[in-house]
């Protein structure tokens, strides 16, 4: 069974669980606040996941370790290589 | 990371934290608070808690699609003529 099929089965299971509780085919009649929380729950999970992704991206951007010296050295080597190759006849 | 990177990065963290807290209170906490409490005036009617994320998601998909179309348009090569 592939990973895709596994994820789809998990999603289908959660979706069925949500539909049974929210659309109330069994006539269980949960208390009103619980049903009000349950209805937007899939959208809530999506928004929560989106917030987590955004926060992770922002945090890793802010704490990224630049290597200034290595960057300068690399730029210098690129410049040398260009000069060398254009002298040998390669067109840029 | 440069100062600008740090500013943007931590700004993103703060924004997503704020959004998460507001949305959590809206969806999960408010239904359990009596409707005559003052906190309800800080939150939109409940229907918007689904329509706004759905519309935002559609806009996101739209922008990504437009971006892909623009990039592919710029990179198109004329078809080679074969002898």
Backbone of each chain as nested JSON, in Angstrom:
{
  "chains": [
    {"id": "A", "residues": [
      {"number": 1, "name": "UNK", "atoms": {"N": [0.847, -1.206, 0.0], "CA": [0.0, 0.0, 0.0], "C": [0.874, 1.244, 0.0]}},
      {"number": 2, "name": "UNK", "atoms": {"N": [0.662, 2.133, -0.944], "CA": [1.513, 3.319, -1.049], "C": [1.153, 4.327, 0.045]}},
      {"number": 3, "name": "UNK", "atoms": {"N": [2.088, 5.329, 0.199], "CA": [1.847, 6.351, 1.211], "C": [0.6, 7.154, 0.879]}},
      {"number": 4, "name": "UNK", "atoms": {"N": [0.391, 7.419, -0.43], "CA": [-0.777, 8.201, -0.841], "C": [-2.058, 7.514, -0.399]}},
      {"number": 5, "name": "UNK", "atoms": {"N": [-2.118, 6.188, -0.664], "CA": [-3.317, 5.435, -0.296], "C": [-3.514, 5.469, 1.213]}},
      {"number": 6, "name": "UNK", "atoms": {"N": [-2.381, 5.363, 1.96], "CA": [-2.502, 5.415, 3.424], "C": [-3.087, 6.747, 3.881]}},
      {"number": 7, "name": "UNK", "atoms": {"N": [-2.549, 7.852, 3.335], "CA": [-3.038, 9.176, 3.733], "C": [-4.504, 9.346, 3.366]}},
      {"number": 8, "name": "UNK", "atoms": {"N": [-4.875, 8.86, 2.141], "CA": [-6.267, 9.001, 1.717], "C": [-7.197, 8.205, 2.621]}},
      {"number": 9, "name": "UNK", "atoms": {"N": [-6.758, 7.004, 3.032], "CA": [-7.59, 6.207, 3.946], "C": [-7.764, 6.922, 5.278]}},
      {"number": 10, "name": "UNK", "atoms": {"N": [-6.641, 7.491, 5.786], "CA": [-6.743, 8.226, 7.049], "C": [-7.694, 9.393, 6.934]}},
      {"number": 11, "name": "UNK", "atoms": {"N": [-7.558, 10.159, 5.825], "CA": [-8.446, 11.308, 5.62], "C": [-9.9, 10.861, 5.506]}},
      {"number": 12, "name": "UNK", "atoms": {"N": [-10.124, 9.745, 4.773], "CA": [-11.496, 9.252, 4.603], "C": [-12.088, 8.856, 5.952]}},
      {"number": 13, "name": "UNK", "atoms": {"N": [-11.259, 8.238, 6.798], "CA": [-11.735, 7.841, 8.126], "C": [-12.138, 9.053, 8.952]}},
      {"number": 14, "name": "UNK", "atoms": {"N": [-11.228, 10.054, 8.989], "CA": [-11.533, 11.267, 9.759], "C": [-12.749, 11.972, 9.187]}},
      {"number": 15, "name": "UNK", "atoms": {"N": [-12.843, 12.007, 7.843], "CA": [-13.981, 12.657, 7.214], "C": [-15.287, 11.967, 7.558]}},
      {"number": 16, "name": "UNK", "atoms": {"N": [-15.277, 10.622, 7.56], "CA": [-16.494, 9.891, 7.918], "C": [-16.873, 10.173, 9.365]}},
      {"number": 17, "name": "UNK", "atoms": {"N": [-15.858, 10.172, 10.252], "CA": [-16.137, 10.469, 11.661], "C": [-16.781, 11.832, 11.83]}},
      {"number": 18, "name": "UNK", "atoms": {"N": [-16.204, 12.825, 11.123], "CA": [-16.749, 14.185, 11.212], "C": [-18.174, 14.25, 10.668]}},
      {"number": 19, "name": "UNK", "atoms": {"N": [-18.396, 13.586, 9.524], "CA": [-19.725, 13.631, 8.903], "C": [-20.768, 12.962, 9.803]}},
      {"number": 20, "name": "UNK", "atoms": {"N": [-20.379, 11.833, 10.438], "CA": [-21.35, 11.162, 11.321], "C": [-21.741, 12.063, 12.47]}},
      {"number": 21, "name": "UNK", "atoms": {"N": [-20.758, 12.798, 13.032], "CA": [-21.092, 13.637, 14.18], "C": [-21.789, 14.925, 13.76]}},
      {"number": 22, "name": "UNK", "atoms": {"N": [-21.423, 15.472, 12.59], "CA": [-21.925, 16.797, 12.223], "C": [-23.274, 16.736, 11.513]}},
      {"number": 23, "name": "UNK", "atoms": {"N": [-23.44, 15.8, 10.566], "CA": [-24.679, 15.752, 9.799], "C": [-25.774, 14.987, 10.543]}},
      {"number": 24, "name": "UNK", "atoms": {"N": [-25.395, 14.287, 11.6], "CA": [-26.352, 13.675, 12.533], "C": [-27.325, 12.701, 11.878]}},
      {"number": 25, "name": "UNK", "atoms": {"N": [-26.802, 11.686, 11.166], "CA": [-27.732, 10.731, 10.565], "C": [-28.333, 9.78, 11.592]}},
      {"number": 26, "name": "UNK", "atoms": {"N": [-27.63, 9.615, 12.748], "CA": [-28.133, 8.671, 13.746], "C": [-29.109, 9.338, 14.718]}},
      {"number": 27, "name": "UNK", "atoms": {"N": [-29.257, 10.662, 14.603], "CA": [-30.179, 11.354, 15.5], "C": [-29.71, 11.39, 16.937]}},
      {"number": 28, "name": "UNK", "atoms": {"N": [-28.36, 11.6, 17.134], "CA": [-27.832, 11.589, 18.502], "C": [-28.106, 12.897, 19.232]}},
      {"number": 29, "name": "UNK", "atoms": {"N": [-28.25, 14.011, 18.494], "CA": [-28.538, 15.327, 19.077], "C": [-27.557, 15.715, 20.172]}},
      {"number": 30, "name": "UNK", "atoms": {"N": [-26.314, 15.992, 19.75], "CA": [-25.321, 16.513, 20.695], "C": [-25.755, 17.898, 21.18]}},
      {"number": 31, "name": "UNK", "atoms": {"N": [-25.229, 18.364, 22.35], "CA": [-25.549, 19.725, 22.807], "C": [-25.118, 20.769, 21.796]}},
      {"number": 32, "name": "UNK", "atoms": {"N": [-25.835, 21.9, 21.742], "CA": [-25.634, 22.888, 20.674], "C": [-24.216, 23.437, 20.588]}},
      {"number": 33, "name": "UNK", "atoms": {"N": [-23.55, 23.845, 21.708], "CA": [-22.183, 24.374, 21.567], "C": [-21.244, 23.352, 20.913]}},
      {"number": 34, "name": "UNK", "atoms": {"N": [-21.403, 22.064, 21.237], "CA": [-20.525, 21.056, 20.638], "C": [-20.73, 21.004, 19.13]}},
      {"number": 35, "name": "UNK", "atoms": {"N": [-21.998, 21.086, 18.681], "CA": [-22.223, 21.052, 17.237], "C": [-21.675, 22.306, 16.581]}},
      {"number": 36, "name": "UNK", "atoms": {"N": [-21.766, 23.467, 17.276], "CA": [-21.227, 24.704, 16.706], "C": [-19.72, 24.644, 16.563]}},
      {"number": 37, "name": "UNK", "atoms": {"N": [-19.046, 23.951, 17.49], "CA": [-17.591, 23.79, 17.371], "C": [-17.271, 22.799, 16.257]}},
      {"number": 38, "name": "UNK", "atoms": {"N": [-18.087, 21.749, 16.144], "CA": [-17.767, 20.652, 15.234], "C": [-17.87, 21.052, 13.771]}},
      {"number": 39, "name": "UNK", "atoms": {"N": [-18.856, 21.894, 13.418], "CA": [-19.093, 22.214, 12.012], "C": [-17.869, 22.745, 11.281]}},
      {"number": 40, "name": "UNK", "atoms": {"N": [-17.207, 23.812, 11.796], "CA": [-16.059, 24.317, 11.037], "C": [-14.766, 23.571, 11.322]}},
      {"number": 41, "name": "UNK", "atoms": {"N": [-14.815, 22.406, 11.993], "CA": [-13.579, 21.787, 12.459], "C": [-12.566, 21.467, 11.361]}},
      {"number": 42, "name": "UNK", "atoms": {"N": [-12.98, 20.909, 10.202], "CA": [-11.964, 20.668, 9.153], "C": [-11.28, 21.948, 8.689]}},
      {"number": 43, "name": "UNK", "atoms": {"N": [-12.072, 23.034, 8.525], "CA": [-11.476, 24.314, 8.13], "C": [-10.524, 24.788, 9.213]}},
      {"number": 44, "name": "UNK", "atoms": {"N": [-10.892, 24.555, 10.487], "CA": [-10.032, 24.962, 11.59], "C": [-8.698, 24.245, 11.539]}},
      {"number": 45, "name": "UNK", "atoms": {"N": [-8.746, 22.923, 11.251], "CA": [-7.493, 22.164, 11.171], "C": [-6.615, 22.688, 10.035]}},
      {"number": 46, "name": "UNK", "atoms": {"N": [-7.239, 23.019, 8.884], "CA": [-6.494, 23.565, 7.757], "C": [-5.833, 24.887, 8.128]}},
      {"number": 47, "name": "UNK", "atoms": {"N": [-6.602, 25.776, 8.756], "CA": [-6.053, 27.08, 9.137], "C": [-4.935, 26.907, 10.151]}},
      {"number": 48, "name": "UNK", "atoms": {"N": [-5.121, 25.988, 11.116], "CA": [-4.077, 25.753, 12.11], "C": [-2.8, 25.24, 11.451]}},
      {"number": 49, "name": "UNK", "atoms": {"N": [-2.954, 24.323, 10.482], "CA": [-1.789, 23.813, 9.771], "C": [-1.1, 24.919, 8.992]}},
      {"number": 50, "name": "UNK", "atoms": {"N": [-1.924, 25.798, 8.342], "CA": [-1.351, 26.922, 7.613], "C": [-0.568, 27.85, 8.525]}},
      {"number": 51, "name": "UNK", "atoms": {"N": [-1.12, 28.138, 9.723], "CA": [-0.417, 29.0, 10.677], "C": [0.896, 28.365, 11.114]}},
      {"number": 52, "name": "UNK", "atoms": {"N": [0.867, 27.042, 11.368], "CA": [2.085, 26.359, 11.781], "C": [3.14, 26.439, 10.685]}},
      {"number": 53, "name": "UNK", "atoms": {"N": [2.723, 26.217, 9.418], "CA": [3.68, 26.286, 8.311], "C": [4.295, 27.672, 8.212]}},
      {"number": 54, "name": "UNK", "atoms": {"N": [3.436, 28.7, 8.283], "CA": [3.924, 30.072, 8.17], "C": [4.908, 30.387, 9.284]}},
      {"number": 55, "name": "UNK", "atoms": {"N": [4.57, 29.982, 10.52], "CA": [5.442, 30.26, 11.654], "C": [6.776, 29.533, 11.502]}},
      {"number": 56, "name": "UNK", "atoms": {"N": [6.751, 28.28, 11.023], "CA": [8.005, 27.536, 10.842], "C": [8.882, 28.203, 9.796]}},
      {"number": 57, "name": "UNK", "atoms": {"N": [8.27, 28.623, 8.678], "CA": [9.045, 29.291, 7.635], "C": [9.662, 30.571, 8.174]}},
      {"number": 58, "name": "UNK", "atoms": {"N": [8.855, 31.379, 8.882], "CA": [9.357, 32.636, 9.415], "C": [10.481, 32.412, 10.416]}},
      {"number": 59, "name": "UNK", "atoms": {"N": [10.31, 31.422, 11.303], "CA": [11.316, 31.18, 12.322], "C": [12.62, 30.718, 11.697]}},
      {"number": 60, "name": "UNK", "atoms": {"N": [12.53, 29.8, 10.695], "CA": [13.769, 29.303, 10.089], "C": [14.445, 30.391, 9.259]}},
      {"number": 61, "name": "UNK", "atoms": {"N": [13.628, 31.306, 8.676], "CA": [14.223, 32.439, 7.974], "C": [14.997, 33.315, 8.942]}},
      {"number": 62, "name": "UNK", "atoms": {"N": [14.409, 33.563, 10.118], "CA": [15.04, 34.487, 11.064], "C": [16.282, 33.885, 11.706]}},
      {"number": 63, "name": "UNK", "atoms": {"N": [16.345, 32.555, 11.864], "CA": [17.468, 31.96, 12.582], "C": [18.453, 31.269, 11.651]}},
      {"number": 64, "name": "UNK", "atoms": {"N": [18.382, 31.61, 10.348], "CA": [19.282, 30.958, 9.398], "C": [20.716, 31.429, 9.617]}},
      {"number": 65, "name": "UNK", "atoms": {"N": [21.692, 30.504, 9.529], "CA": [23.094, 30.886, 9.75], "C": [23.761, 31.23, 8.424]}},
      {"number": 66, "name": "UNK", "atoms": {"N": [23.929, 32.539, 8.171], "CA": [24.684, 32.938, 6.982], "C": [26.167, 32.697, 7.208]}},
      {"number": 67, "name": "UNK", "atoms": {"N": [26.915, 32.398, 6.131], "CA": [28.372, 32.31, 6.221], "C": [28.931, 33.411, 5.351]}},
      {"number": 68, "name": "UNK", "atoms": {"N": [29.186, 34.597, 5.968], "CA": [29.599, 35.765, 5.189], "C": [30.894, 35.516, 4.447]}},
      {"number": 69, "name": "UNK", "atoms": {"N": [31.891, 34.968, 5.152], "CA": [33.224, 34.793, 4.554], "C": [33.157, 33.816, 3.382]}},
      {"number": 70, "name": "UNK", "atoms": {"N": [32.41, 32.709, 3.567], "CA": [32.305, 31.726, 2.489], "C": [31.592, 32.33, 1.286]}},
      {"number": 71, "name": "UNK", "atoms": {"N": [30.568, 33.189, 1.528], "CA": [29.845, 33.812, 0.417], "C": [30.775, 34.71, -0.387]}},
      {"number": 72, "name": "UNK", "atoms": {"N": [31.586, 35.539, 0.326], "CA": [32.503, 36.447, -0.375], "C": [33.517, 35.652, -1.181]}},
      {"number": 73, "name": "UNK", "atoms": {"N": [34.044, 34.573, -0.553], "CA": [35.039, 33.768, -1.243], "C": [34.441, 33.17, -2.508]}},
      {"number": 74, "name": "UNK", "atoms": {"N": [33.2, 32.703, -2.418], "CA": [32.544, 32.108, -3.581], "C": [32.363, 33.131, -4.689]}},
      {"number": 75, "name": "UNK", "atoms": {"N": [31.931, 34.353, -4.338], "CA": [31.754, 35.395, -5.353], "C": [33.078, 35.695, -6.046]}},
      {"number": 76, "name": "UNK", "atoms": {"N": [34.172, 35.738, -5.237], "CA": [35.487, 36.005, -5.795], "C": [35.88, 34.913, -6.783]}},
      {"number": 77, "name": "UNK", "atoms": {"N": [35.628, 33.654, -6.408], "CA": [35.973, 32.539, -7.297], "C": [35.152, 32.584, -8.576]}},
      {"number": 78, "name": "UNK", "atoms": {"N": [33.871, 32.999, -8.466], "CA": [33.033, 33.107, -9.672], "C": [33.619, 34.148, -10.612]}},
      {"number": 79, "name": "UNK", "atoms": {"N": [34.032, 35.313, -9.998], "CA": [34.603, 36.379, -10.83], "C": [35.852, 35.899, -11.556]}},
      {"number": 80, "name": "UNK", "atoms": {"N": [36.745, 35.212, -10.819], "CA": [37.98, 34.698, -11.423], "C": [37.671, 33.73, -12.554]}},
      {"number": 81, "name": "UNK", "atoms": {"N": [36.691, 32.838, -12.301], "CA": [36.358, 31.832, -13.313], "C": [35.834, 32.495, -14.576]}},
      {"number": 82, "name": "UNK", "atoms": {"N": [34.982, 33.518, -14.411], "CA": [34.444, 34.225, -15.583], "C": [35.556, 34.866, -16.398]}},
      {"number": 83, "name": "UNK", "atoms": {"N": [36.457, 35.578, -15.682], "CA": [37.559, 36.246, -16.385], "C": [38.377, 35.212, -17.142]}},
      {"number": 84, "name": "UNK", "atoms": {"N": [38.684, 34.101, -16.464], "CA": [39.494, 33.053, -17.049], "C": [38.849, 32.483, -18.315]}},
      {"number": 85, "name": "UNK", "atoms": {"N": [37.555, 32.127, -18.196], "CA": [36.868, 31.474, -19.311], "C": [36.67, 32.436, -20.479]}},
      {"number": 86, "name": "UNK", "atoms": {"N": [36.377, 33.722, -20.182], "CA": [36.163, 34.647, -21.304], "C": [37.477, 34.933, -22.009]}},
      {"number": 87, "name": "UNK", "atoms": {"N": [38.585, 34.843, -21.234], "CA": [39.88, 34.967, -21.886], "C": [40.131, 33.8, -22.827]}},
      {"number": 88, "name": "UNK", "atoms": {"N": [39.659, 32.616, -22.445], "CA": [39.843, 31.427, -23.27], "C": [38.848, 31.366, -24.424]}},
      {"number": 89, "name": "UNK", "atoms": {"N": [37.898, 32.308, -24.464], "CA": [37.046, 32.382, -25.635], "C": [35.591, 32.026, -25.412]}},
      {"number": 90, "name": "UNK", "atoms": {"N": [35.193, 31.592, -24.207], "CA": [33.788, 31.234, -23.984], "C": [32.957, 32.504, -23.855]}},
      {"number": 91, "name": "UNK", "atoms": {"N": [31.856, 32.574, -24.578], "CA": [31.024, 33.769, -24.502], "C": [29.973, 33.615, -23.415]}},
      {"number": 92, "name": "UNK", "atoms": {"N": [29.773, 34.712, -22.643], "CA": [28.729, 34.673, -21.597], "C": [27.492, 35.422, -22.056]}}
    ]},
    {"id": "B", "residues": [
      {"number": 1, "name": "UNK", "atoms": {"N": [21.63, 35.402, 9.722], "CA": [20.519, 36.072, 9.034], "C": [20.635, 37.578, 9.201]}},
      {"number": 2, "name": "UNK", "atoms": {"N": [20.394, 38.297, 8.12], "CA": [20.474, 39.759, 8.182], "C": [19.344, 40.309, 9.047]}},
      {"number": 3, "name": "UNK", "atoms": {"N": [19.46, 41.619, 9.371], "CA": [18.445, 42.24, 10.232], "C": [17.078, 42.211, 9.563]}},
      {"number": 4, "name": "UNK", "atoms": {"N": [17.072, 42.441, 8.226], "CA": [15.808, 42.425, 7.505], "C": [15.173, 41.042, 7.552]}},
      {"number": 5, "name": "UNK", "atoms": {"N": [16.01, 40.023, 7.354], "CA": [15.502, 38.649, 7.409], "C": [14.895, 38.357, 8.757]}},
      {"number": 6, "name": "UNK", "atoms": {"N": [15.6, 38.792, 9.825], "CA": [15.092, 38.522, 11.166], "C": [13.771, 39.235, 11.398]}},
      {"number": 7, "name": "UNK", "atoms": {"N": [13.693, 40.488, 10.912], "CA": [12.456, 41.246, 11.079], "C": [11.295, 40.544, 10.392]}},
      {"number": 8, "name": "UNK", "atoms": {"N": [11.501, 40.174, 9.126], "CA": [10.445, 39.497, 8.367], "C": [10.095, 38.167, 9.019]}},
      {"number": 9, "name": "UNK", "atoms": {"N": [11.134, 37.417, 9.419], "CA": [10.906, 36.093, 9.99], "C": [10.09, 36.156, 11.26]}},
      {"number": 10, "name": "UNK", "atoms": {"N": [10.54, 36.991, 12.202], "CA": [9.806, 37.068, 13.457], "C": [8.449, 37.738, 13.274]}},
      {"number": 11, "name": "UNK", "atoms": {"N": [8.353, 38.634, 12.283], "CA": [7.047, 39.198, 11.956], "C": [6.069, 38.127, 11.506]}},
      {"number": 12, "name": "UNK", "atoms": {"N": [6.546, 37.211, 10.656], "CA": [5.699, 36.098, 10.228], "C": [5.265, 35.249, 11.414]}},
      {"number": 13, "name": "UNK", "atoms": {"N": [6.209, 34.963, 12.333], "CA": [5.878, 34.156, 13.507], "C": [4.798, 34.848, 14.329]}},
      {"number": 14, "name": "UNK", "atoms": {"N": [4.985, 36.165, 14.574], "CA": [4.004, 36.891, 15.384], "C": [2.646, 36.915, 14.707]}},
      {"number": 15, "name": "UNK", "atoms": {"N": [2.644, 37.153, 13.38], "CA": [1.37, 37.206, 12.654], "C": [0.635, 35.877, 12.723]}},
      {"number": 16, "name": "UNK", "atoms": {"N": [1.363, 34.772, 12.493], "CA": [0.672, 33.486, 12.483], "C": [0.216, 33.111, 13.891]}},
      {"number": 17, "name": "UNK", "atoms": {"N": [0.962, 33.53, 14.922], "CA": [0.523, 33.263, 16.288], "C": [-0.777, 34.001, 16.599]}},
      {"number": 18, "name": "UNK", "atoms": {"N": [-0.8, 35.293, 16.203], "CA": [-1.997, 36.105, 16.416], "C": [-3.203, 35.485, 15.71]}},
      {"number": 19, "name": "UNK", "atoms": {"N": [-2.983, 35.114, 14.436], "CA": [-4.07, 34.542, 13.655], "C": [-4.584, 33.263, 14.307]}},
      {"number": 20, "name": "UNK", "atoms": {"N": [-3.636, 32.403, 14.773], "CA": [-4.032, 31.139, 15.381], "C": [-4.843, 31.364, 16.648]}},
      {"number": 21, "name": "UNK", "atoms": {"N": [-4.392, 32.297, 17.493], "CA": [-5.102, 32.542, 18.75], "C": [-6.511, 33.076, 18.469]}},
      {"number": 22, "name": "UNK", "atoms": {"N": [-6.6, 34.083, 17.553], "CA": [-7.918, 34.652, 17.231], "C": [-8.853, 33.574, 16.701]}},
      {"number": 23, "name": "UNK", "atoms": {"N": [-8.348, 32.772, 15.761], "CA": [-9.201, 31.757, 15.141], "C": [-9.605, 30.68, 16.138]}},
      {"number": 24, "name": "UNK", "atoms": {"N": [-8.666, 30.292, 17.025], "CA": [-9.008, 29.28, 18.03], "C": [-10.097, 29.785, 18.955]}},
      {"number": 25, "name": "UNK", "atoms": {"N": [-9.953, 31.046, 19.429], "CA": [-10.989, 31.589, 20.317], "C": [-12.326, 31.62, 19.587]}},
      {"number": 26, "name": "UNK", "atoms": {"N": [-12.296, 32.056, 18.324], "CA": [-13.52, 32.186, 17.541], "C": [-14.237, 30.852, 17.397]}},
      {"number": 27, "name": "UNK", "atoms": {"N": [-13.474, 29.819, 16.984], "CA": [-14.106, 28.538, 16.646], "C": [-14.405, 27.718, 17.896]}},
      {"number": 28, "name": "UNK", "atoms": {"N": [-13.429, 27.64, 18.827], "CA": [-13.552, 26.628, 19.884], "C": [-14.081, 27.206, 21.181]}},
      {"number": 29, "name": "UNK", "atoms": {"N": [-13.712, 28.459, 21.491], "CA": [-14.049, 28.965, 22.832], "C": [-15.391, 29.673, 22.832]}},
      {"number": 30, "name": "UNK", "atoms": {"N": [-15.666, 30.478, 21.785], "CA": [-16.875, 31.305, 21.82], "C": [-18.187, 30.536, 21.982]}},
      {"number": 31, "name": "UNK", "atoms": {"N": [-18.373, 29.342, 21.332], "CA": [-19.666, 28.66, 21.514], "C": [-19.988, 28.335, 22.961]}},
      {"number": 32, "name": "UNK", "atoms": {"N": [-18.961, 28.277, 23.826], "CA": [-19.228, 27.929, 25.212], "C": [-19.417, 29.141, 26.099]}},
      {"number": 33, "name": "UNK", "atoms": {"N": [-19.423, 30.357, 25.495], "CA": [-19.617, 31.575, 26.274], "C": [-21.003, 32.106, 25.991]}},
      {"number": 34, "name": "UNK", "atoms": {"N": [-21.722, 32.557, 27.039], "CA": [-23.09, 33.059, 26.868], "C": [-23.136, 34.205, 25.874]}},
      {"number": 35, "name": "UNK", "atoms": {"N": [-24.229, 34.292, 25.12], "CA": [-24.284, 35.271, 24.037], "C": [-24.418, 36.697, 24.528]}},
      {"number": 36, "name": "UNK", "atoms": {"N": [-24.636, 36.928, 25.841], "CA": [-24.715, 38.322, 26.29], "C": [-23.388, 38.832, 26.853]}},
      {"number": 37, "name": "UNK", "atoms": {"N": [-22.315, 38.005, 26.785], "CA": [-20.986, 38.446, 27.232], "C": [-20.397, 39.435, 26.23]}},
      {"number": 38, "name": "UNK", "atoms": {"N": [-19.59, 40.395, 26.744], "CA": [-19.06, 41.456, 25.868], "C": [-18.065, 40.992, 24.837]}},
      {"number": 39, "name": "UNK", "atoms": {"N": [-17.478, 39.791, 25.034], "CA": [-16.388, 39.399, 24.144], "C": [-16.89, 39.141, 22.734]}},
      {"number": 40, "name": "UNK", "atoms": {"N": [-18.196, 38.847, 22.587], "CA": [-18.712, 38.484, 21.264], "C": [-18.632, 39.627, 20.27]}},
      {"number": 41, "name": "UNK", "atoms": {"N": [-18.537, 40.896, 20.766], "CA": [-18.509, 41.987, 19.792], "C": [-17.151, 42.124, 19.117]}},
      {"number": 42, "name": "UNK", "atoms": {"N": [-16.125, 41.384, 19.609], "CA": [-14.835, 41.434, 18.924], "C": [-14.751, 40.444, 17.777]}},
      {"number": 43, "name": "UNK", "atoms": {"N": [-15.76, 39.603, 17.63], "CA": [-15.696, 38.536, 16.63], "C": [-16.851, 38.664, 15.654]}},
      {"number": 44, "name": "UNK", "atoms": {"N": [-16.541, 38.371, 14.367], "CA": [-17.563, 38.439, 13.326], "C": [-18.59, 37.322, 13.522]}},
      {"number": 45, "name": "UNK", "atoms": {"N": [-19.741, 37.419, 12.824], "CA": [-20.697, 36.305, 12.883], "C": [-20.062, 34.994, 12.44]}},
      {"number": 46, "name": "UNK", "atoms": {"N": [-20.585, 33.893, 12.934], "CA": [-19.9, 32.616, 12.819], "C": [-19.728, 32.115, 11.382]}},
      {"number": 47, "name": "UNK", "atoms": {"N": [-20.66, 32.552, 10.487], "CA": [-20.562, 32.049, 9.116], "C": [-19.234, 32.451, 8.486]}},
      {"number": 48, "name": "UNK", "atoms": {"N": [-18.745, 33.676, 8.853], "CA": [-17.509, 34.172, 8.237], "C": [-16.305, 33.332, 8.605]}},
      {"number": 49, "name": "UNK", "atoms": {"N": [-16.424, 32.546, 9.701], "CA": [-15.262, 31.756, 10.103], "C": [-14.974, 30.639, 9.121]}},
      {"number": 50, "name": "UNK", "atoms": {"N": [-15.942, 30.311, 8.252], "CA": [-15.688, 29.312, 7.204], "C": [-15.474, 30.005, 5.862]}},
      {"number": 51, "name": "UNK", "atoms": {"N": [-16.309, 31.043, 5.574], "CA": [-16.21, 31.634, 4.233], "C": [-14.877, 32.353, 4.024]}},
      {"number": 52, "name": "UNK", "atoms": {"N": [-14.365, 33.044, 5.067], "CA": [-13.118, 33.79, 4.856], "C": [-11.939, 32.87, 4.563]}},
      {"number": 53, "name": "UNK", "atoms": {"N": [-11.696, 31.782, 5.326], "CA": [-10.589, 30.894, 4.937], "C": [-10.779, 30.239, 3.583]}},
      {"number": 54, "name": "UNK", "atoms": {"N": [-12.025, 29.874, 3.229], "CA": [-12.238, 29.225, 1.928], "C": [-11.899, 30.187, 0.801]}},
      {"number": 55, "name": "UNK", "atoms": {"N": [-12.371, 31.45, 0.917], "CA": [-12.086, 32.433, -0.132], "C": [-10.591, 32.718, -0.191]}},
      {"number": 56, "name": "UNK", "atoms": {"N": [-9.944, 32.834, 0.997], "CA": [-8.5, 33.074, 1.015], "C": [-7.758, 31.924, 0.348]}},
      {"number": 57, "name": "UNK", "atoms": {"N": [-8.2, 30.687, 0.593], "CA": [-7.568, 29.532, -0.043], "C": [-7.722, 29.57, -1.55]}},
      {"number": 58, "name": "UNK", "atoms": {"N": [-8.926, 29.931, -2.021], "CA": [-9.14, 30.022, -3.469], "C": [-8.26, 31.1, -4.084]}},
      {"number": 59, "name": "UNK", "atoms": {"N": [-8.138, 32.25, -3.399], "CA": [-7.267, 33.319, -3.903], "C": [-5.821, 32.849, -3.987]}},
      {"number": 60, "name": "UNK", "atoms": {"N": [-5.394, 32.086, -2.958], "CA": [-4.029, 31.561, -2.968], "C": [-3.801, 30.667, -4.171]}},
      {"number": 61, "name": "UNK", "atoms": {"N": [-4.743, 29.759, -4.417], "CA": [-4.611, 28.86, -5.571], "C": [-4.582, 29.676, -6.863]}},
      {"number": 62, "name": "UNK", "atoms": {"N": [-5.41, 30.734, -6.909], "CA": [-5.439, 31.592, -8.097], "C": [-4.086, 32.239, -8.339]}},
      {"number": 63, "name": "UNK", "atoms": {"N": [-3.49, 32.797, -7.283], "CA": [-2.2, 33.473, -7.444], "C": [-1.109, 32.499, -7.864]}},
      {"number": 64, "name": "UNK", "atoms": {"N": [-1.107, 31.309, -7.245], "CA": [-0.103, 30.319, -7.626], "C": [-0.272, 29.935, -9.086]}},
      {"number": 65, "name": "UNK", "atoms": {"N": [-1.519, 29.731, -9.519], "CA": [-1.765, 29.386, -10.92], "C": [-1.316, 30.475, -11.868]}},
      {"number": 66, "name": "UNK", "atoms": {"N": [-1.626, 31.739, -11.534], "CA": [-1.212, 32.848, -12.388], "C": [0.306, 32.92, -12.465]}},
      {"number": 67, "name": "UNK", "atoms": {"N": [0.98, 32.703, -11.317], "CA": [2.439, 32.728, -11.289], "C": [3.024, 31.656, -12.205]}},
      {"number": 68, "name": "UNK", "atoms": {"N": [2.461, 30.443, -12.122], "CA": [2.955, 29.346, -12.963], "C": [2.759, 29.695, -14.442]}},
      {"number": 69, "name": "UNK", "atoms": {"N": [1.583, 30.256, -14.771], "CA": [1.319, 30.6, -16.176], "C": [2.314, 31.64, -16.662]}},
      {"number": 70, "name": "UNK", "atoms": {"N": [2.589, 32.654, -15.831], "CA": [3.518, 33.707, -16.239], "C": [4.909, 33.14, -16.469]}},
      {"number": 71, "name": "UNK", "atoms": {"N": [5.384, 32.308, -15.54], "CA": [6.727, 31.748, -15.672], "C": [6.827, 30.85, -16.906]}},
      {"number": 72, "name": "UNK", "atoms": {"N": [5.812, 30.032, -17.14], "CA": [5.86, 29.155, -18.316], "C": [5.784, 29.975, -19.6]}},
      {"number": 73, "name": "UNK", "atoms": {"N": [5.022, 31.071, -19.574], "CA": [4.916, 31.911, -20.771], "C": [6.265, 32.536, -21.108]}},
      {"number": 74, "name": "UNK", "atoms": {"N": [6.965, 33.009, -20.061], "CA": [8.25, 33.646, -20.316], "C": [9.278, 32.66, -20.839]}},
      {"number": 75, "name": "UNK", "atoms": {"N": [9.166, 31.378, -20.447], "CA": [10.189, 30.413, -20.815], "C": [9.868, 29.628, -22.071]}},
      {"number": 76, "name": "UNK", "atoms": {"N": [8.846, 30.056, -22.815], "CA": [8.533, 29.267, -23.985], "C": [9.574, 29.541, -25.059]}},
      {"number": 77, "name": "UNK", "atoms": {"N": [10.024, 28.444, -25.743], "CA": [10.983, 28.604, -26.82], "C": [10.237, 28.413, -28.132]}},
      {"number": 78, "name": "UNK", "atoms": {"N": [10.631, 29.13, -29.214], "CA": [10.004, 28.863, -30.516], "C": [10.393, 27.47, -31.002]}},
      {"number": 79, "name": "UNK", "atoms": {"N": [9.463, 26.787, -31.684], "CA": [9.714, 25.418, -32.124], "C": [10.836, 25.398, -33.154]}},
      {"number": 80, "name": "UNK", "atoms": {"N": [11.766, 24.385, -33.022], "CA": [12.905, 24.322, -33.959], "C": [12.413, 23.873, -35.319]}},
      {"number": 81, "name": "UNK", "atoms": {"N": [13.025, 24.455, -36.372], "CA": [12.67, 24.001, -37.719], "C": [13.662, 22.896, -38.104]}},
      {"number": 82, "name": "UNK", "atoms": {"N": [13.167, 21.756, -38.567], "CA": [14.087, 20.66, -38.931], "C": [14.177, 20.57, -40.458]}},
      {"number": 83, "name": "UNK", "atoms": {"N": [15.386, 20.301, -40.933], "CA": [15.574, 20.249, -42.403], "C": [15.17, 18.885, -42.925]}}
    ]}
  ]
}
